[in-house]
Amino acid sequence: MLSQEELKKHVSYDPESGEFIRIGYRDGWGNYHVKHRKLDKKSSEGYLVVMLNGKPYKLHRLAFLYVDNIWVEKHLEIDHINGNRSDNR
C-alpha cells in the first residue's frame, strides 16, 4: 500500500482547489524524473486517476491519504458532495 510519505514524494495536493500536481516519477529503470504537471487524466467512470509506482490510483482516495494519512479501502464509498467525480476538494 502507498504511504503518505511516498505519495508526497510524487505529487502535491491543494485541498482548496482539489488539484494534484505531479512533482516527479520513477521510470522503469528506477530513475527519478522531476516533472511538474497537473494531473487531469480521467477514468472511463469520470474519476481523476494517476499511475504511481506502477499502480493505478483514483485521486479522490489519494486526497484522504495526502491530508489525513487515511487510506480509504476500495469497498468504501467516498461521496463527491457536488456530484462531480473529478472534483477532489
C-alpha positions as CSV (number, residue, x, y, z in Angstrom):
1,M,0.0,0.0,0.0
2,L,1.1,3.5,-0.8
3,S,2.2,5.6,2.3
4,Q,1.6,9.3,2.8
5,E,5.3,9.9,2.7
6,E,5.7,8.1,-0.6
7,L,2.7,9.9,-2.1
8,K,4.2,13.3,-1.1
9,K,7.4,12.4,-3.0
10,H,5.4,12.2,-6.2
11,V,2.6,14.7,-6.0
12,S,1.4,17.9,-4.3
13,Y,-2.2,18.5,-3.5
14,D,-4.1,21.7,-2.9
15,P,-7.3,20.9,-0.8
16,E,-8.9,24.3,-1.7
17,S,-8.7,23.7,-5.4
18,G,-8.7,19.9,-5.3
19,E,-5.8,19.9,-7.8
20,F,-3.0,17.4,-7.8
21,I,0.4,18.3,-9.4
22,R,2.9,15.6,-10.3
23,I,6.2,16.5,-8.8
24,G,8.1,13.7,-10.3
25,Y,8.0,10.0,-11.2
26,R,10.2,6.9,-11.2
27,D,10.7,5.3,-14.6
28,G,11.0,1.5,-15.3
29,W,14.7,1.6,-14.7
30,G,14.4,3.3,-11.2
31,N,15.5,6.7,-12.3
32,Y,13.6,9.7,-10.8
33,H,12.4,12.5,-13.1
34,V,11.1,15.9,-12.0
35,K,8.0,16.9,-14.0
36,H,5.5,19.4,-12.6
37,R,2.2,18.7,-14.3
38,K,-1.4,19.0,-13.3
39,L,-3.0,15.5,-13.0
40,D,-6.1,15.6,-15.2
41,K,-6.4,12.1,-16.7
42,K,-9.9,10.7,-16.3
43,S,-11.0,7.1,-16.0
44,S,-13.9,5.8,-18.0
45,E,-16.0,6.3,-14.9
46,G,-15.1,10.1,-14.7
47,Y,-12.7,9.9,-11.8
48,L,-9.3,11.5,-12.0
49,V,-6.5,8.9,-11.9
50,V,-2.8,8.5,-11.8
51,M,-0.2,5.8,-12.0
52,L,2.2,5.7,-9.1
53,N,4.9,3.1,-8.7
54,G,3.3,1.1,-11.5
55,K,-0.2,1.0,-9.9
56,P,-3.3,3.0,-10.7
57,Y,-4.9,5.2,-8.1
58,K,-8.0,7.4,-8.0
59,L,-7.2,10.9,-6.9
60,H,-10.2,11.2,-4.5
61,R,-8.8,8.4,-2.5
62,L,-5.3,9.9,-2.5
63,A,-6.7,13.2,-1.2
64,F,-7.6,11.5,2.1
65,L,-4.2,9.9,2.3
66,Y,-2.4,13.1,1.5
67,V,-4.3,15.3,4.0
68,D,-5.3,12.9,6.8
69,N,-3.0,9.9,6.3
70,I,-6.0,7.7,6.0
71,W,-6.2,5.0,3.3
72,V,-9.9,4.5,2.3
73,E,-10.4,0.9,1.2
74,K,-11.8,0.3,-2.3
75,H,-15.0,-1.2,-1.0
76,L,-15.8,2.1,0.9
77,E,-17.5,4.9,-0.9
78,I,-16.3,8.4,-1.0
79,D,-19.1,10.9,-1.6
80,H,-18.4,13.8,-4.0
81,I,-20.8,16.2,-2.4
82,N,-21.4,18.2,-5.6
83,G,-21.8,15.1,-7.7
84,N,-18.7,15.9,-9.8
85,R,-16.4,12.8,-9.8
86,S,-13.4,14.9,-10.9
87,D,-13.8,17.5,-8.1
88,N,-11.4,16.4,-5.3
89,R,-11.8,19.3,-2.9
